Amino acid sequence: MSSSSASESKSLLQDVNLYIIFGITLTAVMGVSSIAPAFPSIADSLDVSTERIGLLITFFTIPGIIITPILGLLADRFGRKIVLVPSLLLFGAAGTACAYAASFEQMLFFRALQGMGSASLGALNLTLIGDLYSGNQRATAMGYNGSVLSIGTAFYPAVGGALAILGWFYPFYLSLLAIPVGISVLFKLEKTGSSNSLNVSEIFSNVASSLVSKKVIPLFAGIFLTFIMLYGGYITFFTILLDERFEQNAFWIGLILSGSSFMTAYASSQLGKLTTRFSEVNLIRTAAILYLVIFLIIPQVTNIWWFIIPVLIFGAAQGINIPSILNLLTGYADKEYRAAFLSVNWVVMRTGQALGPYLLGLVYAGISLNATFYAAAVAAGLFVISSFFFMKREWYVAADVTMIEDL
């Protein structure tokens, strides 16, 4: 790393705003990764079939699909804090309420409320990075944020799995951590993003015109397919595979899931360096190929120790893919409507997150467990096609991670 790059990274890591963004990110990923290892225990305790347990993800994500664009518009018009603070408080309260659910249906209700609290978090954390940083500093911040996200998704399954050994409801108490994050946002976060010069209709018009760009659509397709694979093939049915075929308990399932997340954390932390040598498009293409290989390998594994290879490769793919896509999208939107634009991306992510477990659940019920991984491989194949034939490196300016005019 050059002396200027090292100095830039050092000053970035001294910024309190960045650590508040990290707190928002850790809250945003908590809602699924902390309870996924407890799925088998929840299913047993509340008498829920394997095919239905994925609804805990679906009900959590559906509210975000509906209300995230509205929250993005409000964040652009009135500022980020006015949306973030109540969102974090609702997340903490509703998530904790899940621990007291007397039935699966009641838990789904609380999960939907928690999903409402979560709806804006994944979009606004990226929006804040775009507001506060630019150029390679933004790529570095995005990589750090991706690394923190991965550390969270590494520790949450292990912690959630350990807590689930004590009782299925204990992992839900982790949601309380969202409350101090909300207080930090209120009193410590730098105020950004109030576009008083634009009304809601103007913001909406600018976002709509951006969405039809031929440069944006393949990025959205990539993130959608990634989340189909992540939440359907990996988090839901890889967990079930470990339980049904290898008879692992919640703690060991969490530990195995953590392995890929630690690899993701390392790969994400290197994004600032990687983007000085490789284009984001090439990083995305590499990840798409890795996904395809991984999901073709998983059904063939007969010894649990051999999962070390696909688990680590999956983590590396996540670490170079998601931050690269998000960095390109964040750099594309103007500050005046960045939150609304990234909210649409969050809806795309949430849609993949919701559909992945549901669609692969149909495959599981109608065909077999192995077939769910081949279905995920189909999604990976579509991602490979999209990244090679519909993303062009010359569309993106690596120096400032902004997109050039339509060719």
Secondary structure, 3 states (H helix, E strand, C coil): CCHHHHHHHHHHCCCHHHHHHHHHHHHHHHHHHCCHHHHHHHHHHCCCCHHHHCHHHHHHHHHHHHHHHHHHHHHHHHCCHHHHHHHHHHHHHHHHHHHHCCCHHHHHHHHHHHHHHHCCHHHHHHHHHHHHCCHHHHHHHHHHHHHHHHHHHHHHHHHHHHHHHHCCCHHHHHHHHHHHHHHHHHHHCCCCCCCCCCCHHHHHHHHHHHHCCCCCHHHHHHHHHHHHHHHHHHHHHHHHHHHHCCCCCHHHHHHHHHHHHHHHHHHHHCHHHHCCCCCHHHHHHHHHHHHHHHHHHHHHCCCHHHHHHHHHHHHHHHHHHHHHHHHHHHHHCCHHHHHHHHHHHHHHHHHHHHHHHHHHHHHHHHCCHHHHHHHHHHHHHHHHHHHHHCCCHHHEECCCCEECCCC
